[in-house]
């Protein structure tokens, strides 16, 4: 049967997490015909062997090098064909009916992309949507993220309020992002200049630029174990964050780039790589 939905998962050295994610998809699969595609970014923790052994029905694409999150997603996107695509992090676990609900809300609202409520293992919501990046909106987002991690009852109520209402937003988290293939294809899918981080914000900006609407809906809920990819390779991740951050501003708001470079320098962080100034690929 021809798949109506492709579920794309990128893995890099998160063997236990990706197996748990695949197990949750087996337990709580979407009702529509679907295919699961895992792209492995040259893991060295036995992920490929474990997936082949424990999830033989999954379509596995093993890349020879770590191509980055966006580029790996693009590989699977180009090699699949379902009209709906769900980009799903390896450190997520789906709940019963969550994917069906997300698909239904996408269809009912006419949005081109949708993201669910993301919660940790204790059920605490994370901030999984936001406004287009600018220095001001980043300060707001940082404050909200700190509130989400706080033990304060008032902070928890505030975050619960933010994440309890369905709304149209500028972007939703790439940890779980459902999109119409036609719209994604027209937008160019993920810009591969972003090795890791900001690719979801940039992708949603491209979808909106073409007239599409982005939906955040708490009616669907997915468990997200935050920070697993960072713990798998902290040095790579920290560097990739700075590079992607600079690349994002270079693309969308270049006037802020000198100030961002100065801020990173004052904090003892890296400076903008030469290839980003000309729009090249920052992936190592």
HELIX and SHEET records of a PDB file:
HELIX    1   1 UNK A   15  UNK A   27  1                                  13    
HELIX    2   2 UNK A   47  UNK A   54  1                                   8    
HELIX    3   3 UNK A   69  UNK A   78  1                                  10    
HELIX    4   4 UNK A   98  UNK A  109  1                                  12    
HELIX    5   5 UNK A  135  UNK A  149  1                                  15    
HELIX    6   6 UNK A  153  UNK A  162  1                                  10    
HELIX    7   7 UNK A  181  UNK A  187  1                                   7    
HELIX    8   8 UNK A  199  UNK A  209  1                                  11    
HELIX    9   9 UNK A  228  UNK A  232  1                                   5    
HELIX   10  10 UNK A  234  UNK A  252  1                                  19    
HELIX   11  11 UNK A  254  UNK A  256  5                                   3    
HELIX   12  12 UNK A  257  UNK A  266  1                                  10    
HELIX   13  13 UNK A  274  UNK A  277  1                                   4    
SHEET    1   A 8 UNK A  59  UNK A  62  0                                        
SHEET    2   A 8 UNK A  34  UNK A  40  1                                        
SHEET    3   A 8 UNK A   5  UNK A  11  1                                        
SHEET    4   A 8 UNK A  84  UNK A  89  1                                        
SHEET    5   A 8 UNK A 176  UNK A 180 -1                                        
SHEET    6   A 8 UNK A 113  UNK A 119 -1                                        
SHEET    7   A 8 UNK A 214  UNK A 224  1                                        
SHEET    8   A 8 UNK A  92  UNK A  94 -1                                        
SHEET    1   B 8 UNK A  59  UNK A  62  0                                        
SHEET    2   B 8 UNK A  34  UNK A  40  1                                        
SHEET    3   B 8 UNK A   5  UNK A  11  1                                        
SHEET    4   B 8 UNK A  84  UNK A  89  1                                        
SHEET    5   B 8 UNK A 176  UNK A 180 -1                                        
SHEET    6   B 8 UNK A 113  UNK A 119 -1                                        
SHEET    7   B 8 UNK A 214  UNK A 224  1                                        
SHEET    8   B 8 UNK A 167  UNK A 169 -1                                        
SHEET    1   C 2 UNK A 129  UNK A 130  0                                        
SHEET    2   C 2 UNK A 171  UNK A 172 -1                                        
END                                                                             
